[in-house]
Amino acid sequence: MTIRPLRLALPVLALVLGLAACGGGGDAPAAPAGEPLALERGVTRLDLRFPCGDSTCAGWLYLPAGGVPAPVVVMGHGFAGTRDLTLPHVALRFATAGLAAFVFDYRHFGASGGAPRQLVDVWRQMEDWAAALRFVRTRAELDPDRVAVWGTSQGAGLALIAAHEDGGVRALVGMVPLVDSDAEGEVGFFGVGWLVRLLFTAWADLAASALGRGPVTIPALAASGEFGMIVDDAAFAAAQSLPEPGSTWRNAVAARSILLYDKWNPAPHARALRIPILLIASRQDRFAPFSAALALARDVPGVRVEEIDGDHFDVYTPPRLDRAAGIAAEFLAEQLRPGPATAGD
């Protein structure tokens, strides 16, 4: 999603942001944890809770059959995504390959706590990634020295930052990754009218927060001719088809979310990494530019780009999802095998 046009308006919002910081507050508790679930091929899924900043986050831990402690892959979704949207398919693939997988919800989303609901705050999500990495290293079932990260779309950008800041991550996979938020995608700006309405709605959300109300939400994904954070028919179609019965995902985001991206960019962190990195990317991706993935592979040792066809949201359904999950499982199994870490260079 292109956010550059909105940066021009951010200085005007400083006072309003300060007022909003004085209002709202509080917390919405995380949903109660569920019972363990037995899945195929001896995989067990545990529903866990762990501290995240001022709240509690929810995560599913997929444990493979066989010996412990197991290597683990920490997994996070992209913009406005929840742990029950597509990620279980990939996590189960990892677990059947002998890798534990920990899939978590960011604060403000899904089964995690946090108020206001549906707030996309990349700075808080970076804290959530750090908390998830700390948490998995406390679990007796998991090997704290064999930890990798996997993220998709904006979540891949967050994973790049998390790996850099953590320092102990062995490997990373990004699927249709947002590598550089300064790189212009084909889709991201939906007209001056959309921008004006988006800004006024964001201000209304901030004002409501200052008064202890809200949030004011808008659709995360909308069809052409409608209003939302992303206005695109293919994205909207994915929003209708991907959620399964019982999903916690909502097609809504707090409108102020768009104002919280200033100076956020995974690229500097990504260029400093020296671990094995696999980017599963498409030349047809209109949202996360393929050129940014190629640039990282050109500039940073240990980065490999695996091409997949289709647009950004096409990878979230089979057969492309099966292929992407299989490529990632093979790569991570190699990088997380017992013994010293493989050098990124």
C-alpha positions in Angstrom: 0.0 0.0 0.0 1.4 3.4 -1.0 1.6 5.8 1.9 3.9 8.5 0.6 1.1 11.1 -0.3 -0.1 11.0 3.2 3.3 12.0 4.6 2.7 15.6 3.3 -0.2 15.9 5.7 1.4 14.6 8.8 2.9 17.8 10.2 -0.6 19.3 10.3 -1.7 16.3 12.4 0.8 16.7 15.3 -1.6 18.6 17.5 -4.5 16.3 16.9 -2.3 13.3 17.6 -1.3 14.8 20.9 -4.9 15.3 21.8 -5.7 11.8 20.9 -2.9 10.5 23.1 -4.7 12.0 26.0 -8.0 10.3 25.2 -9.2 6.7 24.8 -6.7 4.4 26.4 -7.7 1.3 28.4 -7.5 -2.2 27.1 -9.7 -4.8 25.5 -8.8 -8.2 27.0 -7.6 -11.1 24.8 -10.1 -13.8 24.1 -9.9 -16.9 26.4 -7.5 -19.6 25.2 -9.0 -22.7 23.6 -8.3 -26.3 24.1 -5.4 -28.1 22.4 -6.4 -29.5 19.0 -5.1 -32.7 17.4 -4.4 -32.2 13.7 -3.2 -34.4 10.9 0.1 -36.4 10.9 0.5 -36.1 14.7 0.6 -32.3 14.8 -0.9 -30.6 17.9 -2.1 -27.0 18.0 -1.9 -25.2 21.4 -3.8 -21.9 21.9 -1.5 -19.7 24.0 -1.4 -16.2 25.4 1.7 -14.1 26.0 2.4 -10.5 27.2 2.6 -7.8 24.5 3.4 -4.3 25.8 0.3 -3.1 27.7 -1.8 -6.0 26.7 -1.9 -9.7 25.9 -1.5 -11.4 22.5 -2.9 -14.7 21.3 -0.9 -17.3 19.4 -1.3 -20.8 18.0 1.7 -23.1 18.5 1.8 -25.9 16.0 3.9 -28.7 17.4 5.2 -31.4 15.1 5.2 -35.1 16.0 8.5 -36.4 17.2 11.3 -35.1 19.4 11.6 -31.9 21.4 12.8 -29.3 21.6 11.8 -28.4 18.1 13.0 -25.6 15.9 10.3 -22.9 15.6 9.1 -20.4 13.0 7.4 -17.3 14.3 4.7 -16.1 11.8 2.9 -12.8 11.4 0.3 -11.5 8.9 0.2 -8.4 6.8 -2.0 -5.3 6.9 -5.2 -5.9 9.0 -4.7 -9.7 8.9 -5.4 -12.2 11.6 -3.8 -15.5 12.6 -6.8 -17.5 11.2 -6.5 -16.1 7.7 -4.4 -18.4 5.4 -1.6 -18.7 7.9 -2.8 -22.0 9.5 -2.4 -23.7 6.1 1.3 -22.6 6.0 1.9 -23.4 9.7 0.5 -26.9 9.2 2.8 -27.4 6.3 5.8 -26.4 8.4 4.7 -28.7 11.3 4.4 -31.7 9.1 7.9 -31.0 7.9 9.2 -31.1 11.5 9.2 -27.4 12.3 7.1 -25.9 15.1 5.2 -22.8 14.0 3.9 -20.0 16.2 1.2 -17.9 14.5 0.1 -14.8 16.5 -2.4 -11.9 16.3 -1.1 -8.4 16.6 -2.6 -6.3 19.4 -5.9 -4.7 18.5 -6.8 -7.7 16.2 -8.3 -11.1 16.3 -8.1 -13.0 19.6 -5.4 -10.6 21.0 -6.2 -7.8 23.4 -5.7 -4.1 22.8 -7.9 -1.0 22.4 -9.0 0.5 20.2 -9.9 -2.5 18.1 -8.8 -2.8 14.4 -5.9 -0.3 14.8 -3.0 -0.9 12.5 0.0 0.5 14.3 3.3 -0.8 12.8 5.3 0.6 15.7 3.3 -1.5 18.2 3.3 -4.4 15.8 7.1 -4.3 15.9 6.9 -4.6 19.7 4.5 -7.6 19.2 7.0 -9.4 17.0 9.7 -8.8 19.7 7.4 -10.2 22.4 6.5 -13.2 20.3 10.2 -14.0 19.8 10.9 -13.7 23.5 7.9 -15.9 24.3 8.8 -18.8 22.0 12.3 -19.0 23.6 10.7 -19.6 27.0 8.8 -22.7 25.9 10.3 -26.0 26.9 9.0 -27.7 23.6 11.0 -25.3 21.5 14.7 -24.9 20.8 15.6 -21.2 21.6 18.7 -21.4 19.4 16.8 -22.5 16.3 14.3 -19.7 15.6 13.2 -18.3 12.3 10.6 -15.8 11.1 8.1 -15.8 8.3 5.9 -12.9 7.3 3.7 -12.0 4.4 3.1 -8.6 2.7 3.5 -5.9 5.4 4.2 -8.7 7.8 7.3 -9.6 5.9 8.5 -6.0 6.3 7.8 -6.4 10.1 9.7 -9.7 10.1 12.7 -8.1 8.5 12.8 -5.4 11.2 12.2 -8.0 13.9 15.1 -10.2 12.7 17.4 -7.3 12.6 16.5 -6.0 16.1 16.4 -9.5 17.7 19.9 -10.6 16.5 19.3 -14.3 17.2 17.0 -15.2 14.3 18.5 -18.0 12.1 16.6 -17.4 8.9 13.7 -15.4 7.3 11.0 -16.0 4.7 9.0 -13.2 3.2 6.0 -14.0 1.0 4.9 -11.3 -1.4 7.0 -9.1 0.8 6.9 -5.4 1.4 10.6 -4.8 1.5 10.8 -1.1 1.0 7.9 1.2 1.8 9.4 4.0 -0.3 9.2 1.8 -3.5 6.1 2.8 -5.5 3.7 -0.1 -6.2 1.3 0.1 -9.2 -1.6 0.3 -6.8 -1.8 2.4 -3.7 -3.1 5.9 -4.5 -6.8 5.9 -5.4 -7.4 9.6 -6.3 -7.5 13.0 -4.7 -11.1 12.5 -3.6 -10.2 9.3 -1.8 -7.2 11.0 -0.1 -9.2 13.9 1.1 -12.0 11.6 2.5 -9.4 9.3 4.1 -7.7 12.2 5.9 -10.9 13.7 7.2 -12.0 10.3 8.4 -8.7 9.8 10.1 -9.0 13.1 11.8 -12.5 12.2 12.9 -11.2 9.0 14.4 -8.5 10.9 16.3 -11.0 13.4 17.6 -13.3 10.6 18.7 -10.3 9.0 20.6 -9.6 12.4 22.3 -13.2 12.3 23.5 -12.9 8.7 24.8 -15.0 7.4 21.9 -14.4 5.4 18.7 -12.8 4.0 16.9 -14.1 5.3 13.6 -13.5 2.4 11.2 -13.5 2.1 7.4 -13.2 -1.0 5.2 -9.7 -2.3 4.9 -10.5 -3.5 1.4 -13.2 -2.1 -0.9 -14.4 -2.6 -4.4 -14.0 0.0 -7.2 -16.4 2.9 -6.6 -16.5 2.3 -2.9 -14.5 3.8 -0.1 -11.8 2.0 1.9 -8.2 2.0 2.9 -7.4 -0.1 -0.2 -9.8 0.3 -3.2 -9.2 -2.6 -5.6 -11.5 -5.3 -7.0 -9.0 -8.1 -6.7 -8.2 -7.2 -3.1 -11.9 -6.9 -2.2 -12.6 -10.3 -3.9 -9.9 -11.9 -1.7 -11.6 -10.3 1.4 -14.8 -12.1 0.5 -13.2 -15.5 -0.3 -10.4 -16.0 2.2 -12.1 -15.9 5.7 -13.3 -19.4 6.8 -16.3 -19.9 9.1 -15.5 -18.7 12.6 -12.7 -16.4 11.4 -12.0 -13.4 13.7 -11.0 -11.3 10.7 -13.0 -8.2 10.0 -12.9 -6.0 6.9 -12.4 -2.9 9.0 -9.5 -0.7 10.2 -9.4 2.3 12.5 -9.1 5.2 10.1 -6.2 6.8 12.0 -4.1 3.8 11.1 -3.0 5.5 7.9 -1.3 8.3 9.9 1.0 5.9 11.8 3.4 5.0 9.0 5.6 8.1 9.0 9.3 7.1 8.8 8.4 3.4 9.0 10.5 1.5 6.4 11.8 -2.1 6.6 14.6 -1.5 3.9 17.4 -0.1 6.2 16.9 -3.0 8.6 16.8 -5.5 5.7 20.0 -4.2 4.2 21.8 -4.8 7.6 20.8 -8.4 7.9 23.4 -11.2 7.3 21.2 -14.3 7.7 19.7 -16.6 5.0 16.6 -14.8 3.6 14.1 -16.3 1.1 11.8 -13.8 -0.6 8.8 -15.5 -2.5 7.7 -12.7 -4.8 5.9 -12.1 -8.1 6.7 -9.8 -11.0 2.9 -9.2 -11.4 2.5 -8.0 -7.8 0.8 -4.6 -7.9 1.1 -3.9 -4.2 4.6 -5.1 -3.1 7.0 -4.2 -5.9 9.1 -7.1 -7.2 11.9 -4.7 -7.9 12.4 -4.1 -4.2 12.9 -7.8 -3.6 15.4 -8.0 -6.5 17.3 -4.9 -5.2 17.7 -6.5 -1.7 19.0 -9.7 -3.3 21.4 -7.7 -5.4 22.7 -5.7 -2.4 22.7 -8.1 0.5 24.5 -11.5 0.8 22.4 -14.5 1.6 19.1 -13.2 0.0 17.4 -15.5 -2.5 14.4 -14.6 -4.6 12.0 -17.3 -5.6 9.5 -16.2 -8.3 5.9 -17.1 -8.1 3.2 -16.0 -10.6 0.1 -14.0 -10.0 -0.9 -10.8 -8.3 -0.4 -10.0 -4.6 -3.6 -11.7 -3.3 -3.4 -14.7 -5.6 -0.7 -16.3 -3.5 -3.1 -16.7 -0.6 -5.1 -19.6 -2.2 -4.0 -23.0 -3.7 -2.2 -23.9 -5.8 0.1 -21.0 -5.4 -0.2 -21.1 -1.6 0.8 -24.8 -1.6 3.8 -24.0 -3.7 4.9 -21.1 -1.6 4.5 -23.0 1.6 6.5 -26.0 0.2 9.3 -23.8 -0.9 9.4 -22.1 2.5 9.3 -25.3 4.4 12.2 -26.8 2.5 14.3 -23.7 3.0 13.6 -23.4 6.7 14.1 -27.1 7.4 17.6 -26.7 5.9 18.4 -23.5 7.9 17.1 -24.8 11.2 18.7 -28.2 11.2 20.8 -29.0 14.3 24.2 -27.4 14.4 25.7 -24.0 14.0 23.7 -21.4 12.0 24.4 -21.1 8.3 26.2 -17.9 7.5 24.2 -15.4 5.4 27.2 -14.6 3.3 
